[in-house]
């Protein structure tokens, strides 16, 4: 994924840089999503999940890997983060959107990040 982003950014720069901000924005949203996911006061995904290079992960939830294969439809992954009880009543996962733990934008950033795993 990182190589693809670098190629896209390089290609956009060759085209005069007019699209470079789009590539930079993708990289930026992934970085922001990782920051939210790892933030113990915000997403706190590491409290329950093994993910990427996260330090001290939990094992209560499933490992967050191959997310594009598990959630080919981005909207389903976003819905899972928004409120896991929609598809899994009684889920222990906090309803990050419904309870306004994360903003709409932060949820989108986390989805962008998870899609790199």
URNORVEN-V303419 format. One record per pair of residues at least 12 apart in sequence whose ideal C-beta (glycine too) atoms are under 8 Angstrom apart, sorted by the first residue. I is the first residue (numbers start at 1). GAP is how many residues later the second one is. Records with the same first field share a line. If there is no record, write none. Layout:
BEGIN
I = GAP / GAP
END
This chain:
BEGIN
1 = 114 / 115
2 = 114
5 = 18 / 21 / 22 / 25
8 = 15 / 18
9 = 14 / 15 / 18
26 = 86
29 = 79 / 80 / 83 / 84
30 = 79 / 82 / 83 / 86
31 = 82
32 = 74 / 77 / 80 / 81
33 = 73 / 75 / 76 / 77 / 78 / 79 / 80 / 81
34 = 18 / 79
36 = 66 / 70 / 73 / 74 / 77
37 = 14 / 17 / 73 / 76 / 77
38 = 16
42 = 59 / 60 / 64
43 = 53 / 59 / 63 / 67
45 = 19 / 65
46 = 12
47 = 13
48 = 12 / 13 / 44 / 45
49 = 12 / 13 / 14 / 15
50 = 13 / 14 / 15
51 = 12 / 13 / 14 / 63 / 66
52 = 12 / 64 / 65
60 = 32
61 = 31 / 32
64 = 50 / 53
65 = 52
66 = 51
67 = 47 / 48 / 50
68 = 47
74 = 37 / 41
77 = 34 / 37 / 38
78 = 29 / 30 / 33
80 = 13
81 = 15 / 16 / 21 / 26 / 29 / 30
82 = 13 / 14 / 15 / 16 / 25
83 = 12 / 13 / 14 / 15
END
